[in-house]
Amino acid sequence: MGEEIAISLKNVSKCYKRYAHPVDRLKELLLPGKTYAQEFWALTGISFEVIKGETMGIIGRNGAGKSTLLQLICKTLTPTSGELQVNGRVAALLELGAGFNPEFTGRENVYMNGAIMGLSKQEVDERFEQIAAFADIGDFIEQPVKTYSSGMYVRLAFASAIHIDPDILIVDEALAVGDMFFQAKCMARMRKMMEAGVTVLFVSHDIGAVKSMCRSCIYLEEGTIFHIGNSESVVNQYLKKTREQLESLIQPDILITAKNTQQENLEEPISEASAEIDFWQLPNTGYGSKKSILEKYRVLDSDGNKSDSFDWSEKITIQILAKFFVSAKNYSIGFLIRDIYGLDLFGTNLRYEAANLPELQINQRLLATFTFDLMLQPGTYTLTLGVSVINEDNVEDICDWQDNIYVFKINKLNNLTPETKVYIPTKTEFSIVL
């Protein structure tokens, strides 16, 4: 493994044996060559590399193999087959309850954890006050860990992990049990570690956090790598797959009827009024139930012309034409603007902005128009469009979702453009006070 590689996996698999009865384990020991177990492959053929200093996200449904993969990298589990190499000191914050002795006090666990990671007592002494301050659990640090709440536990575990100067930091979903203030503090500290060149593996169901923290990502599905690449494309694949799985569970009869209706009317010409509007045609590549589809859209500058380049704070108009293959009383059409890293910045839809929407009949179209000022930092952005219907239980069914179908640029107008991604116009007052 090259010196620039922090983690390398080549065709790594992990198999567990499952026994129908406890006595079957004993039978297998006493009768060599005969097995009484069923094999369960938690991971199969996993291959990827993580460059030093890279932050990689890992996403997937529960049971996809994420925790098993992390435990293999931490070497608390041994792979059944394949080659795994890790270059550097690893600090891991895995599932709640792992790593600390519940009978020891918080202080004793900090010293034990440091010793396991190769630190001397003097080195832990030098770090202890910083660890205690970051954990911020007060006098409980002198109490047995078994008396801790889940939030206190994860505070001390994270504080211990980040103060051993790791080369590789592995964070599982354990942070989810912390309060909002502590999560924000952890995220800020992780960003500092990333800037300092620490390699980070980050597992979370918070898709926004994954896209914000990670430039690359792995999507695990049933123990295999379903998709690997930049975080935005991987997250989009994950969301698409998740929606497809949800669609197979809800109202299959209505879904089939809607798709059949769509197929029968696919060649129906657009009405004369709609045809007069100079739109961009949307490809039929979006995902969703297709009870409604996005047909056309356009983005207009302040002069009413189609464009992909705008000045900062310019007023623009987004128009979206959707066709419905089911009758709908409660529905929505909307858009989402992302930056070049795939981070969601701004978006809205008819449910938020409009009241008294007309009831739609089968095969009717609706043209939605949104007008707003572009209060985004100069740079490059993408536009995502969506249409949905909402059932009687107020559950939203995504009918058609078109990711990143349009790329546009915001130009710097003057030196007063904001440093933040999004600017919100604010009423300001001031006076001199003696």
N, C-alpha and C positions, 0 to 999 in steps of 0.2 A: 504494500500500500504506500502510495506516495506521501511525502511529508505534508502536502497541501490538503490531503483527505483526512477528515475527522472521523467519519464513520463509513464503513464499506460493508455491504451485504451482497453475497453472490449466491443466488438460488437457495436461500435459507427457508427451511420448513420446520414446523413444530407439531409433533403428534402427541396427543394424550391418550392414555388407555382408560376405557370406561368399563367397569364391571357391574354386571346385573346384581350380584350378591357379594358381600364382603368375603365369604369363604373362597370365592373364585380366585382371589389373589394368592391365597395359601396353596390352592391346587396348582396354580401355575408355577409356584416356587418348588413344589414337591415333584412335579411332573415336567421336567425340562423338555422343551421342544413342542409342547402343546400349549396353546393359548386359549384363555377363557374370556378375553377382553375384546371389546369393540374399539376400533381405532377412530379417534376424532382428530382431524387435522385442523388445528386452529390457524395455522399459516401454511401457505403452499407457494414455493418458488418466488420468494421475495428477493428482489435485486434492486439496489439503488446505492448511490453515494451521496454523502453530505460534505461539501467543501468547508474547510475551516472558516469560521466567521459567518457562516450562512445560518439563516433562521428558516427552518422548514416546519410547516404545519402538517398535521396528520388528522384527517377527518374520516367519518364513517359512522354507520349506525352502531348501536349497542350490540356487542357480540361479533363485530367485524374483525377483531383481532388486534385492535390498537394497543390495549394494555399488555397483551402477550408480546407484541413487538417491542415495546419499551422495556419490558423486563428482560428480554433477550439482549438488548443493547446495554442495559445496566449489568448484565451477567448474573442476575438472580435466577435466571432460567438458562438452560443449555439447549441449543438447537438440536433437533433430531437429525437434520442433515443440512449441508451447505456450509459456507464459509462466512464468518463474521469477524470483523476487526474494528477496534475502537482505539483511536490515537489521542490520549489525553485523560486528565482526571474528570470523572463524571460526577455531577451532583444531580440527584433525581428527587422530584416531588411527585410521587405516584399516588395511588389510591389511598384515601384516608385510612390510617391505622397501620401503615407499613413503615418500618424503620425505627420506631421508638419502642422502648420497653415500658409498658404501662405501669409497672411497679416502681420505676425510677422517677425521680423528680425531673422537672424541666432542665435544671442545671446539669444533673448527672447525664441526661440524655444528650445534651449539647456536647459534653466532653466525650461521651462514648461515640457519638457520630463523628466528631473530629478525629478521634483515634482510628476509627474505621477508614476514614478518608486519608490517613497517613500524616495527620498533623500531630506535632508534639504537644505536651501539656502547656508549655510556654506559649506556643503559637495560639492555642485555644484561649489561654489567659488574655492574650493581647486582643483577641476578637470578641471576648465574651460580652463586654459592655455594649458594643455595637449590636450584637445579636439580640441582647435583652431589650435594647432601646427600639430596634426595628419591630420585634415581636409585640412589644407594648402590652404585656399581660400582667404587669405589676408583680405583686408578691406570689402569684401563682407559679412563678418560675421555680419556687422552692417547694412546690407541692407535687405529689405523684401525678404523672400524666393521665392516669386513669380517672382523675377527678376533673379533667378539662372538658369543656364544651368542644364541639367540632371546630368552631371558629378559632378558639384558643389553640387547638392542636395545629391547625394549618398555619397559623401565624408563626408559631415556634419552628415548625418544620421548614417553612419557606425561609425564615430568617437564618436558620442553620445552614441551609443549602447554598445560599448566595454568598455567605461569608467564608467559604473555604477556598475561595479563588479557583472555581472550576474552569476547566477548558471547555466542557460541554455541560449545558444545563438542560435537563429534561423535566418538563412540566405537564402533568396529566390534569384531569378535570378537578383535582383537589381544590384548586383556587375558587371553584364555584361556590363553596360553602362559606367563604369569607364575606364580610359586609362590603358595601360598595366603596367605602373609603379605603379599606385595606386592599381591595382588588385594584383600585386606581394606583395605590402606592406600589403594589407589586408590578403592575404594568410599566410604571415609570422606571422602576429599578431594572426591569428586564431590558428596557430600551437602552439604558445606560450600559448594561453589560454587552448588548449587541453592538453598540457603538465602539466598545472597547475590544471587540473581536471575539467574544465568546460565542461558540456554536450553540444554537438553541433548537431543541425539538419541542414543539408546542402542540398539545392535543386539546381540542376544545370543540364543543357544540355551538359556540358563539361564532357564527360565520363572519360577522363583522370584525371581531377581534382577529380571526385568522387572516382575513384580507388586509387588515391594518398592520399586523405584526410581521407577516410572513411574505416573502417574495416567491417562494416555491411551496408546493404542497403535494401530499400523497392522499389519494382517496382509496381507502380499503373497503372491499366488499366481499363478504364471506371468505375472509382469509387470504385474499389475493389483491394485488394492486389493480384496481379498476381504471385509474387514471393518475398520471403524474405529470407535473408541469408547473407553469406559473400559477399562483394562488387563485387568480380570477377565473381562469379557464377551468381549473379543477373544481372550484366552488360551484360554478355554473353547471358542471356535469353532475355534481352531487345534488343540487337543487332540482335539476331536471329529472334525475332518477328517482328522487324522493317523491316528487309530484306524480310521476307515472305510477309509482307503487300505491300512492294514496288513491289515485283515480280508479285503480282496479278494485278498491275496497268500497267505494261509495257509489250508490245508485247506478249499477251497471246497465240496467234497462234503459234509463234516461240517456246515458252516455252513448249507447249503441244507436238509439233513435236519433240523437243529435248528429252523430257522424254520418248516418245514412242520409239524413236530410241534407247535410252539407254536400255529400257526394252527388246527390241528385240535382243540386242547384249550383254546382261548381262553375258551369259554363253560362250561367245567367248573366246577361249584360248589366253593367252598372247603370243606374238611372241617369237620365239626361242631366239632371241638376248636379249629380255627383261627378259625371264625366267632364263637365265644364271646368272643374277645379283641377289645376295643374299640380298633381301630386307625384311623389315618388312611390313606385309600386313596392309593396313589402313581399319578400319571398315567403314561401310556405315552409319555413324551416323552424318556426317556433314550436314550443312544446306546450301541452295543455290538453284539456278535454275536447276542444274544438266545438263546444256548444256555440261559441262565437269565435270569429277570426278577425285579425287585423288585416285590412286590405291595403290601405294607402296611408301616407302621412306626408307632412311637409313642415319645414322650419323656416319662418320668415323673419327678416330683419326689420328694423324700425320703418323702413320705406316700403315694406310689403313684398320684398323680393326673396326668393329662395336663396339660402346662403349657408355656408359652413364656416364663416369667419365673422366674428362680431367684436365690437368694442366693449370694454368693461363698462358695466351699468347700462348697456343698451337694452331697450325694450324689445323683446322678441315674442313671437307667436308660434306655438306648436299646435298643429291640427292633426287629428287622428280619425280615420274612417274605419268603423268596425261593422261587420255584418253578424246578425244573431240568427241562429238556427233553432232556437227555442224561444218561447214567449218569456218575457222577463219583466218583473216589477222592480226588483232590486238588483242593481248591476253597477259596474264601474269600468271606466276607461282611465288610464293614467300613464304617467311616465316617471322615469328615474334617471338622474344624472350622476355619473360616476367619474372619478378622476382616472388618470392613466394607470394607477395601481389597482383599480377595481373597487375602491372604497366608495360606498354610497354617500353622497353629499346632500342631495336635494331631490325631492319628488313630491307629487301630489296626484290626486285622482278626483273623479266626479263625486265620489261618496263624501270626501272632505269638503269640496268646494261648492257643490251645487245642491239645491233643494228642489223638491217637486219634479223629479225626473219623469219623463213620460213613460208610460207602460209600452213595452215593445212587443210586437207580434213576430211570429216566425217569418224569417227572410227579410225583416226590416233592417235598415242601416241607421247608424247614428254617427254624426260628425261632432266630435268633441274639440273645443278650442280652448287653449290655455295661453294667457298673456301675462308676462312678468318681466321684471328687470333682472338682467344677468349680473347678480352681485357675487360673482365668483372670482377668485384670484386668476389673473392672466395665465393661460396654459392650455393644455389639450384635454378634452373631456369626451365622454361617450354618452349616447342616449339609448335607454332601454324603454320599450313600450309594453303595455299589458292590458288585457281586457278580462273581466271576470263577472260571474253571476253569483248572487248570494242566496242561499236557500232559506226556508222558513225558520231554520234553527240558527240563522245568522252565521253559517259556515260558508267561507268564501271558496268558490271553485274557480281556479285559474283556468281560463278557457284557451288563451293564446298569450304566450310570453316570448317576446323577441329581444334577446340580449344584445346590447351593443351594436345596434343596426346602423348607427350614425355617429360619425366622429366630427367634432367641431372644435374650433380654436377661439379663445378669447384673447384679444390684443390689449396690450398695456396702453391706456389712454393718457395717463399723466403720472407724475411721481406720487400721487395721493392714493394709488391703488393699494388695497390692504395686504398685509402680510399673512393673514389667516386665509384658509381655503374659502370660507363663506363669510360674507359681510352682511349684516342686518342693519338697515337704516335705522338710526336711533335719534329720537328727539333729545336735544342737548340744551341745557341752560347753564349759565355761569354768572357769577357776580363777585365783585371784590368785597371782601369782608375785612373790616378794620379791627 
